[in-house]
Amino acid sequence: MNYRMDSSRSRTQAAGEGGYGLGLSIAKAAVQRSGGTIAAHSGGNETVFTITLRAV
């Protein structure tokens, strides 16, 4: 699985204040390729990510 940065995306925020927004997309692809699922549940000031993988 290879990801290349799109030239239209630029990091304009100061260091430590965000990123490119690719992390969840990469995680989702990896989990789904493994036969698992990934879900996000937001409430208040927090978001919980649940990753389920099948046993091998």
PDB file of N, H, CA, C and O in Angstrom:
ATOM      1  N   MET A   1       0.841  -1.168   0.000  1.00  0.00           N
ATOM      2  CA  MET A   1       0.000   0.000   0.000  1.00  0.00           C
ATOM      3  C   MET A   1       0.893   1.241   0.000  1.00  0.00           C
ATOM      4  O   MET A   1       1.588   1.517   0.978  1.00  0.00           O
ATOM      5  N   ASN A   2       0.868   1.963  -1.074  1.00  0.00           N
ATOM      6  H   ASN A   2       0.303   1.739  -1.868  1.00  0.00           H
ATOM      7  CA  ASN A   2       1.674   3.169  -1.159  1.00  0.00           C
ATOM      8  C   ASN A   2       0.778   4.381  -1.326  1.00  0.00           C
ATOM      9  O   ASN A   2      -0.183   4.362  -2.094  1.00  0.00           O
ATOM     10  N   TYR A   3       1.108   5.438  -0.595  1.00  0.00           N
ATOM     11  H   TYR A   3       1.889   5.454   0.029  1.00  0.00           H
ATOM     12  CA  TYR A   3       0.359   6.689  -0.690  1.00  0.00           C
ATOM     13  C   TYR A   3       1.326   7.793  -1.047  1.00  0.00           C
ATOM     14  O   TYR A   3       2.397   7.912  -0.453  1.00  0.00           O
ATOM     15  N   ARG A   4       0.945   8.597  -2.017  1.00  0.00           N
ATOM     16  H   ARG A   4       0.075   8.500  -2.500  1.00  0.00           H
ATOM     17  CA  ARG A   4       1.768   9.727  -2.385  1.00  0.00           C
ATOM     18  C   ARG A   4       0.972  11.000  -2.140  1.00  0.00           C
ATOM     19  O   ARG A   4      -0.215  11.071  -2.461  1.00  0.00           O
ATOM     20  N   MET A   5       1.618  11.984  -1.579  1.00  0.00           N
ATOM     21  H   MET A   5       2.581  11.926  -1.318  1.00  0.00           H
ATOM     22  CA  MET A   5       0.959  13.243  -1.252  1.00  0.00           C
ATOM     23  C   MET A   5       0.498  13.946  -2.514  1.00  0.00           C
ATOM     24  O   MET A   5       1.263  14.088  -3.468  1.00  0.00           O
ATOM     25  N   ASP A   6      -0.732  14.379  -2.522  1.00  0.00           N
ATOM     26  H   ASP A   6      -1.353  14.264  -1.747  1.00  0.00           H
ATOM     27  CA  ASP A   6      -1.284  15.157  -3.623  1.00  0.00           C
ATOM     28  C   ASP A   6      -0.699  16.559  -3.543  1.00  0.00           C
ATOM     29  O   ASP A   6      -0.682  17.165  -2.472  1.00  0.00           O
ATOM     30  N   SER A   7      -0.223  17.071  -4.657  1.00  0.00           N
ATOM     31  H   SER A   7      -0.236  16.578  -5.527  1.00  0.00           H
ATOM     32  CA  SER A   7       0.426  18.390  -4.646  1.00  0.00           C
ATOM     33  C   SER A   7      -0.543  19.509  -4.266  1.00  0.00           C
ATOM     34  O   SER A   7      -0.109  20.599  -3.892  1.00  0.00           O
ATOM     35  N   SER A   8      -1.852  19.251  -4.360  1.00  0.00           N
ATOM     36  H   SER A   8      -2.204  18.366  -4.664  1.00  0.00           H
ATOM     37  CA  SER A   8      -2.813  20.295  -3.989  1.00  0.00           C
ATOM     38  C   SER A   8      -2.954  20.432  -2.476  1.00  0.00           C
ATOM     39  O   SER A   8      -3.509  21.416  -1.987  1.00  0.00           O
ATOM     40  N   ARG A   9      -2.451  19.445  -1.737  1.00  0.00           N
ATOM     41  H   ARG A   9      -2.000  18.646  -2.135  1.00  0.00           H
ATOM     42  CA  ARG A   9      -2.507  19.518  -0.275  1.00  0.00           C
ATOM     43  C   ARG A   9      -1.219  20.146   0.233  1.00  0.00           C
ATOM     44  O   ARG A   9      -0.126  19.719  -0.136  1.00  0.00           O
ATOM     45  N   SER A  10      -1.346  21.136   1.061  1.00  0.00           N
ATOM     46  H   SER A  10      -2.234  21.483   1.361  1.00  0.00           H
ATOM     47  CA  SER A  10      -0.149  21.742   1.637  1.00  0.00           C
ATOM     48  C   SER A  10      -0.364  21.915   3.127  1.00  0.00           C
ATOM     49  O   SER A  10      -1.485  22.131   3.587  1.00  0.00           O
ATOM     50  N   ARG A  11       0.699  21.820   3.857  1.00  0.00           N
ATOM     51  H   ARG A  11       1.610  21.645   3.484  1.00  0.00           H
ATOM     52  CA  ARG A  11       0.609  21.969   5.311  1.00  0.00           C
ATOM     53  C   ARG A  11       0.839  23.429   5.659  1.00  0.00           C
ATOM     54  O   ARG A  11       1.976  23.898   5.709  1.00  0.00           O
ATOM     55  N   THR A  12      -0.239  24.132   5.897  1.00  0.00           N
ATOM     56  H   THR A  12      -1.163  23.751   5.856  1.00  0.00           H
ATOM     57  CA  THR A  12      -0.127  25.562   6.175  1.00  0.00           C
ATOM     58  C   THR A  12      -0.203  25.858   7.659  1.00  0.00           C
ATOM     59  O   THR A  12       0.057  26.983   8.084  1.00  0.00           O
ATOM     60  N   GLN A  13      -0.558  24.856   8.449  1.00  0.00           N
ATOM     61  H   GLN A  13      -0.770  23.942   8.103  1.00  0.00           H
ATOM     62  CA  GLN A  13      -0.663  25.073   9.885  1.00  0.00           C
ATOM     63  C   GLN A  13       0.711  24.956  10.526  1.00  0.00           C
ATOM     64  O   GLN A  13       1.611  24.317   9.980  1.00  0.00           O
ATOM     65  N   ALA A  14       0.863  25.574  11.678  1.00  0.00           N
ATOM     66  H   ALA A  14       0.133  26.093  12.121  1.00  0.00           H
ATOM     67  CA  ALA A  14       2.116  25.510  12.419  1.00  0.00           C
ATOM     68  C   ALA A  14       2.371  24.078  12.879  1.00  0.00           C
ATOM     69  O   ALA A  14       1.434  23.290  13.015  1.00  0.00           O
ATOM     70  N   ALA A  15       3.604  23.750  13.111  1.00  0.00           N
ATOM     71  H   ALA A  15       4.365  24.389  13.001  1.00  0.00           H
ATOM     72  CA  ALA A  15       3.976  22.404  13.551  1.00  0.00           C
ATOM     73  C   ALA A  15       3.204  22.014  14.802  1.00  0.00           C
ATOM     74  O   ALA A  15       3.071  22.807  15.734  1.00  0.00           O
ATOM     75  N   GLY A  16       2.701  20.793  14.814  1.00  0.00           N
ATOM     76  H   GLY A  16       2.809  20.149  14.057  1.00  0.00           H
ATOM     77  CA  GLY A  16       1.976  20.295  15.970  1.00  0.00           C
ATOM     78  C   GLY A  16       0.510  20.674  16.004  1.00  0.00           C
ATOM     79  O   GLY A  16      -0.190  20.332  16.958  1.00  0.00           O
ATOM     80  N   GLU A  17       0.033  21.366  14.999  1.00  0.00           N
ATOM     81  H   GLU A  17       0.601  21.644  14.225  1.00  0.00           H
ATOM     82  CA  GLU A  17      -1.363  21.802  14.991  1.00  0.00           C
ATOM     83  C   GLU A  17      -2.170  21.118  13.899  1.00  0.00           C
ATOM     84  O   GLU A  17      -3.095  21.716  13.350  1.00  0.00           O
ATOM     85  N   GLY A  18      -1.839  19.889  13.579  1.00  0.00           N
ATOM     86  H   GLY A  18      -1.087  19.403  14.025  1.00  0.00           H
ATOM     87  CA  GLY A  18      -2.599  19.193  12.556  1.00  0.00           C
ATOM     88  C   GLY A  18      -1.686  18.487  11.593  1.00  0.00           C
ATOM     89  O   GLY A  18      -0.475  18.412  11.801  1.00  0.00           O
ATOM     90  N   GLY A  19      -2.266  17.978  10.553  1.00  0.00           N
ATOM     91  H   GLY A  19      -3.250  18.039  10.384  1.00  0.00           H
ATOM     92  CA  GLY A  19      -1.472  17.243   9.585  1.00  0.00           C
ATOM     93  C   GLY A  19      -2.119  17.308   8.219  1.00  0.00           C
ATOM     94  O   GLY A  19      -2.863  18.237   7.905  1.00  0.00           O
ATOM     95  N   TYR A  20      -1.826  16.320   7.426  1.00  0.00           N
ATOM     96  H   TYR A  20      -1.221  15.565   7.681  1.00  0.00           H
ATOM     97  CA  TYR A  20      -2.315  16.273   6.067  1.00  0.00           C
ATOM     98  C   TYR A  20      -3.681  15.610   5.948  1.00  0.00           C
ATOM     99  O   TYR A  20      -4.318  15.694   4.899  1.00  0.00           O
ATOM    100  N   GLY A  21      -4.136  14.954   7.009  1.00  0.00           N
ATOM    101  H   GLY A  21      -3.618  14.886   7.862  1.00  0.00           H
ATOM    102  CA  GLY A  21      -5.431  14.306   6.968  1.00  0.00           C
ATOM    103  C   GLY A  21      -5.420  12.941   6.313  1.00  0.00           C
ATOM    104  O   GLY A  21      -6.468  12.455   5.887  1.00  0.00           O
ATOM    105  N   LEU A  22      -4.264  12.312   6.223  1.00  0.00           N
ATOM    106  H   LEU A  22      -3.412  12.706   6.569  1.00  0.00           H
ATOM    107  CA  LEU A  22      -4.161  11.009   5.572  1.00  0.00           C
ATOM    108  C   LEU A  22      -4.191   9.843   6.544  1.00  0.00           C
ATOM    109  O   LEU A  22      -4.443   8.712   6.127  1.00  0.00           O
ATOM    110  N   GLY A  23      -3.948  10.077   7.807  1.00  0.00           N
ATOM    111  H   GLY A  23      -3.743  10.995   8.145  1.00  0.00           H
ATOM    112  CA  GLY A  23      -3.828   8.996   8.786  1.00  0.00           C
ATOM    113  C   GLY A  23      -5.030   8.078   8.846  1.00  0.00           C
ATOM    114  O   GLY A  23      -4.871   6.858   8.799  1.00  0.00           O
ATOM    115  N   LEU A  24      -6.216   8.625   8.948  1.00  0.00           N
ATOM    116  H   LEU A  24      -6.345   9.616   8.986  1.00  0.00           H
ATOM    117  CA  LEU A  24      -7.413   7.799   9.047  1.00  0.00           C
ATOM    118  C   LEU A  24      -7.668   7.049   7.747  1.00  0.00           C
ATOM    119  O   LEU A  24      -8.098   5.896   7.773  1.00  0.00           O
ATOM    120  N   SER A  25      -7.409   7.684   6.624  1.00  0.00           N
ATOM    121  H   SER A  25      -7.059   8.621   6.603  1.00  0.00           H
ATOM    122  CA  SER A  25      -7.591   7.040   5.331  1.00  0.00           C
ATOM    123  C   SER A  25      -6.649   5.841   5.180  1.00  0.00           C
ATOM    124  O   SER A  25      -7.056   4.784   4.698  1.00  0.00           O
ATOM    125  N   ILE A  26      -5.406   6.011   5.588  1.00  0.00           N
ATOM    126  H   ILE A  26      -5.076   6.870   5.980  1.00  0.00           H
ATOM    127  CA  ILE A  26      -4.432   4.921   5.522  1.00  0.00           C
ATOM    128  C   ILE A  26      -4.812   3.802   6.484  1.00  0.00           C
ATOM    129  O   ILE A  26      -4.738   2.625   6.130  1.00  0.00           O
ATOM    130  N   ALA A  27      -5.220   4.162   7.700  1.00  0.00           N
ATOM    131  H   ALA A  27      -5.280   5.118   7.988  1.00  0.00           H
ATOM    132  CA  ALA A  27      -5.634   3.158   8.687  1.00  0.00           C
ATOM    133  C   ALA A  27      -6.843   2.382   8.186  1.00  0.00           C
ATOM    134  O   ALA A  27      -6.894   1.160   8.324  1.00  0.00           O
ATOM    135  N   LYS A  28      -7.811   3.074   7.608  1.00  0.00           N
ATOM    136  H   LYS A  28      -7.770   4.067   7.496  1.00  0.00           H
ATOM    137  CA  LYS A  28      -9.015   2.417   7.098  1.00  0.00           C
ATOM    138  C   LYS A  28      -8.662   1.419   6.002  1.00  0.00           C
ATOM    139  O   LYS A  28      -9.167   0.296   6.003  1.00  0.00           O
ATOM    140  N   ALA A  29      -7.812   1.811   5.079  1.00  0.00           N
ATOM    141  H   ALA A  29      -7.402   2.724   5.079  1.00  0.00           H
ATOM    142  CA  ALA A  29      -7.416   0.917   3.994  1.00  0.00           C
ATOM    143  C   ALA A  29      -6.693  -0.317   4.530  1.00  0.00           C
ATOM    144  O   ALA A  29      -6.950  -1.430   4.071  1.00  0.00           O
ATOM    145  N   ALA A  30      -5.793  -0.132   5.495  1.00  0.00           N
ATOM    146  H   ALA A  30      -5.584   0.773   5.868  1.00  0.00           H
ATOM    147  CA  ALA A  30      -5.049  -1.257   6.063  1.00  0.00           C
ATOM    148  C   ALA A  30      -5.973  -2.213   6.800  1.00  0.00           C
ATOM    149  O   ALA A  30      -5.851  -3.430   6.659  1.00  0.00           O
ATOM    150  N   VAL A  31      -6.892  -1.671   7.582  1.00  0.00           N
ATOM    151  H   VAL A  31      -6.990  -0.682   7.697  1.00  0.00           H
ATOM    152  CA  VAL A  31      -7.823  -2.504   8.349  1.00  0.00           C
ATOM    153  C   VAL A  31      -8.744  -3.273   7.412  1.00  0.00           C
ATOM    154  O   VAL A  31      -8.972  -4.467   7.605  1.00  0.00           O
ATOM    155  N   GLN A  32      -9.273  -2.594   6.397  1.00  0.00           N
ATOM    156  H   GLN A  32      -9.088  -1.624   6.240  1.00  0.00           H
ATOM    157  CA  GLN A  32     -10.184  -3.264   5.471  1.00  0.00           C
ATOM    158  C   GLN A  32      -9.473  -4.340   4.656  1.00  0.00           C
ATOM    159  O   GLN A  32     -10.065  -5.380   4.367  1.00  0.00           O
ATOM    160  N   ARG A  33      -8.222  -4.113   4.283  1.00  0.00           N
ATOM    161  H   ARG A  33      -7.741  -3.268   4.517  1.00  0.00           H
ATOM    162  CA  ARG A  33      -7.451  -5.133   3.567  1.00  0.00           C
ATOM    163  C   ARG A  33      -7.213  -6.356   4.438  1.00  0.00           C
ATOM    164  O   ARG A  33      -7.011  -7.457   3.926  1.00  0.00           O
ATOM    165  N   SER A  34      -7.236  -6.168   5.723  1.00  0.00           N
ATOM    166  H   SER A  34      -7.401  -5.273   6.139  1.00  0.00           H
ATOM    167  CA  SER A  34      -7.040  -7.276   6.661  1.00  0.00           C
ATOM    168  C   SER A  34      -8.354  -7.965   7.001  1.00  0.00           C
ATOM    169  O   SER A  34      -8.375  -8.894   7.808  1.00  0.00           O
ATOM    170  N   GLY A  35      -9.443  -7.521   6.399  1.00  0.00           N
ATOM    171  H   GLY A  35      -9.426  -6.766   5.743  1.00  0.00           H
ATOM    172  CA  GLY A  35     -10.743  -8.118   6.664  1.00  0.00           C
ATOM    173  C   GLY A  35     -11.418  -7.580   7.906  1.00  0.00           C
ATOM    174  O   GLY A  35     -12.374  -8.177   8.400  1.00  0.00           O
ATOM    175  N   GLY A  36     -10.937  -6.461   8.416  1.00  0.00           N
ATOM    176  H   GLY A  36     -10.160  -5.976   8.015  1.00  0.00           H
ATOM    177  CA  GLY A  36     -11.505  -5.878   9.630  1.00  0.00           C
ATOM    178  C   GLY A  36     -12.385  -4.679   9.336  1.00  0.00           C
ATOM    179  O   GLY A  36     -12.678  -4.364   8.183  1.00  0.00           O
ATOM    180  N   THR A  37     -12.795  -4.025  10.400  1.00  0.00           N
ATOM    181  H   THR A  37     -12.557  -4.282  11.337  1.00  0.00           H
ATOM    182  CA  THR A  37     -13.616  -2.822  10.283  1.00  0.00           C
ATOM    183  C   THR A  37     -13.041  -1.727  11.171  1.00  0.00           C
ATOM    184  O   THR A  37     -12.333  -1.999  12.140  1.00  0.00           O
ATOM    185  N   ILE A  38     -13.356  -0.504  10.827  1.00  0.00           N
ATOM    186  H   ILE A  38     -13.932  -0.283  10.040  1.00  0.00           H
ATOM    187  CA  ILE A  38     -12.952   0.641  11.637  1.00  0.00           C
ATOM    188  C   ILE A  38     -14.163   1.571  11.733  1.00  0.00           C
ATOM    189  O   ILE A  38     -14.850   1.808  10.740  1.00  0.00           O
ATOM    190  N   ALA A  39     -14.414   2.087  12.915  1.00  0.00           N
ATOM    191  H   ALA A  39     -13.855   1.894  13.722  1.00  0.00           H
ATOM    192  CA  ALA A  39     -15.560   2.965  13.135  1.00  0.00           C
ATOM    193  C   ALA A  39     -15.141   4.115  14.031  1.00  0.00           C
ATOM    194  O   ALA A  39     -14.244   3.977  14.863  1.00  0.00           O
ATOM    195  N   ALA A  40     -15.802   5.254  13.852  1.00  0.00           N
ATOM    196  H   ALA A  40     -16.530   5.367  13.176  1.00  0.00           H
ATOM    197  CA  ALA A  40     -15.544   6.427  14.682  1.00  0.00           C
ATOM    198  C   ALA A  40     -16.858   6.882  15.298  1.00  0.00           C
ATOM    199  O   ALA A  40     -17.884   6.945  14.621  1.00  0.00           O
ATOM    200  N   HIS A  41     -16.817   7.194  16.577  1.00  0.00           N
ATOM    201  H   HIS A  41     -15.983   7.143  17.126  1.00  0.00           H
ATOM    202  CA  HIS A  41     -17.992   7.677  17.301  1.00  0.00           C
ATOM    203  C   HIS A  41     -17.599   8.949  18.037  1.00  0.00           C
ATOM    204  O   HIS A  41     -16.706   8.934  18.884  1.00  0.00           O
ATOM    205  N   SER A  42     -18.265  10.045  17.712  1.00  0.00           N
ATOM    206  H   SER A  42     -18.990  10.057  17.024  1.00  0.00           H
ATOM    207  CA  SER A  42     -17.958  11.333  18.330  1.00  0.00           C
ATOM    208  C   SER A  42     -19.048  11.723  19.309  1.00  0.00           C
ATOM    209  O   SER A  42     -20.231  11.463  19.086  1.00  0.00           O
ATOM    210  N   GLY A  43     -18.629  12.349  20.395  1.00  0.00           N
ATOM    211  H   GLY A  43     -17.669  12.560  20.576  1.00  0.00           H
ATOM    212  CA  GLY A  43     -19.565  12.848  21.383  1.00  0.00           C
ATOM    213  C   GLY A  43     -18.862  13.856  22.265  1.00  0.00           C
ATOM    214  O   GLY A  43     -17.812  13.564  22.837  1.00  0.00           O
ATOM    215  N   GLY A  44     -19.426  15.018  22.377  1.00  0.00           N
ATOM    216  H   GLY A  44     -20.280  15.255  21.912  1.00  0.00           H
ATOM    217  CA  GLY A  44     -18.801  16.049  23.203  1.00  0.00           C
ATOM    218  C   GLY A  44     -17.465  16.469  22.627  1.00  0.00           C
ATOM    219  O   GLY A  44     -17.365  16.851  21.462  1.00  0.00           O
ATOM    220  N   ASN A  45     -16.440  16.392  23.459  1.00  0.00           N
ATOM    221  H   ASN A  45     -16.521  16.081  24.406  1.00  0.00           H
ATOM    222  CA  ASN A  45     -15.105  16.813  23.036  1.00  0.00           C
ATOM    223  C   ASN A  45     -14.190  15.644  22.708  1.00  0.00           C
ATOM    224  O   ASN A  45     -12.970  15.811  22.686  1.00  0.00           O
ATOM    225  N   GLU A  46     -14.750  14.460  22.453  1.00  0.00           N
ATOM    226  H   GLU A  46     -15.740  14.324  22.472  1.00  0.00           H
ATOM    227  CA  GLU A  46     -13.887  13.321  22.178  1.00  0.00           C
ATOM    228  C   GLU A  46     -14.413  12.497  21.011  1.00  0.00           C
ATOM    229  O   GLU A  46     -15.607  12.506  20.712  1.00  0.00           O
ATOM    230  N   THR A  47     -13.516  11.798  20.372  1.00  0.00           N
ATOM    231  H   THR A  47     -12.546  11.791  20.615  1.00  0.00           H
ATOM    232  CA  THR A  47     -13.856  10.849  19.320  1.00  0.00           C
ATOM    233  C   THR A  47     -13.185   9.536  19.662  1.00  0.00           C
ATOM    234  O   THR A  47     -11.997   9.496  19.982  1.00  0.00           O
ATOM    235  N   VAL A  48     -13.960   8.454  19.592  1.00  0.00           N
ATOM    236  H   VAL A  48     -14.925   8.486  19.332  1.00  0.00           H
ATOM    237  CA  VAL A  48     -13.440   7.119  19.887  1.00  0.00           C
ATOM    238  C   VAL A  48     -13.405   6.334  18.584  1.00  0.00           C
ATOM    239  O   VAL A  48     -14.415   6.225  17.889  1.00  0.00           O
ATOM    240  N   PHE A  49     -12.241   5.787  18.257  1.00  0.00           N
ATOM    241  H   PHE A  49     -11.420   5.875  18.822  1.00  0.00           H
ATOM    242  CA  PHE A  49     -12.077   4.952  17.081  1.00  0.00           C
ATOM    243  C   PHE A  49     -12.018   3.500  17.537  1.00  0.00           C
ATOM    244  O   PHE A  49     -11.259   3.156  18.443  1.00  0.00           O
ATOM    245  N   THR A  50     -12.819   2.656  16.908  1.00  0.00           N
ATOM    246  H   THR A  50     -13.436   2.936  16.172  1.00  0.00           H
ATOM    247  CA  THR A  50     -12.838   1.235  17.232  1.00  0.00           C
ATOM    248  C   THR A  50     -12.378   0.458  16.011  1.00  0.00           C
ATOM    249  O   THR A  50     -12.957   0.577  14.932  1.00  0.00           O
ATOM    250  N   ILE A  51     -11.331  -0.338  16.189  1.00  0.00           N
ATOM    251  H   ILE A  51     -10.860  -0.435  17.065  1.00  0.00           H
ATOM    252  CA  ILE A  51     -10.797  -1.167  15.120  1.00  0.00           C
ATOM    253  C   ILE A  51     -11.017  -2.616  15.504  1.00  0.00           C
ATOM    254  O   ILE A  51     -10.629  -3.043  16.591  1.00  0.00           O
ATOM    255  N   THR A  52     -11.641  -3.374  14.610  1.00  0.00           N
ATOM    256  H   THR A  52     -11.956  -3.027  13.727  1.00  0.00           H
ATOM    257  CA  THR A  52     -11.889  -4.783  14.840  1.00  0.00           C
ATOM    258  C   THR A  52     -11.187  -5.578  13.743  1.00  0.00           C
ATOM    259  O   THR A  52     -11.416  -5.356  12.554  1.00  0.00           O
ATOM    260  N   LEU A  53     -10.335  -6.498  14.158  1.00  0.00           N
ATOM    261  H   LEU A  53     -10.148  -6.678  15.123  1.00  0.00           H
ATOM    262  CA  LEU A  53      -9.606  -7.359  13.214  1.00  0.00           C
ATOM    263  C   LEU A  53     -10.012  -8.804  13.437  1.00  0.00           C
ATOM    264  O   LEU A  53     -10.318  -9.212  14.558  1.00  0.00           O
ATOM    265  N   ARG A  54     -10.010  -9.563  12.369  1.00  0.00           N
ATOM    266  H   ARG A  54      -9.761  -9.232  11.459  1.00  0.00           H
ATOM    267  CA  ARG A  54     -10.347 -10.982  12.522  1.00  0.00           C
ATOM    268  C   ARG A  54      -9.135 -11.731  13.054  1.00  0.00           C
ATOM    269  O   ARG A  54      -7.990 -11.376  12.771  1.00  0.00           O
ATOM    270  N   ALA A  55      -9.407 -12.767  13.825  1.00  0.00           N
ATOM    271  H   ALA A  55     -10.337 -13.056  14.055  1.00  0.00           H
ATOM    272  CA  ALA A  55      -8.331 -13.588  14.381  1.00  0.00           C
ATOM    273  C   ALA A  55      -7.754 -14.442  13.262  1.00  0.00           C
ATOM    274  O   ALA A  55      -8.477 -14.900  12.377  1.00  0.00           O
ATOM    275  N   VAL A  56      -6.463 -14.645  13.313  1.00  0.00           N
ATOM    276  H   VAL A  56      -5.876 -14.272  14.032  1.00  0.00           H
ATOM    277  CA  VAL A  56      -5.798 -15.451  12.281  1.00  0.00           C
ATOM    278  C   VAL A  56      -5.418 -16.796  12.831  1.00  0.00           C
ATOM    279  O   VAL A  56      -4.847 -17.618  12.113  1.00  0.00           O
TER     280      VAL A  56
END
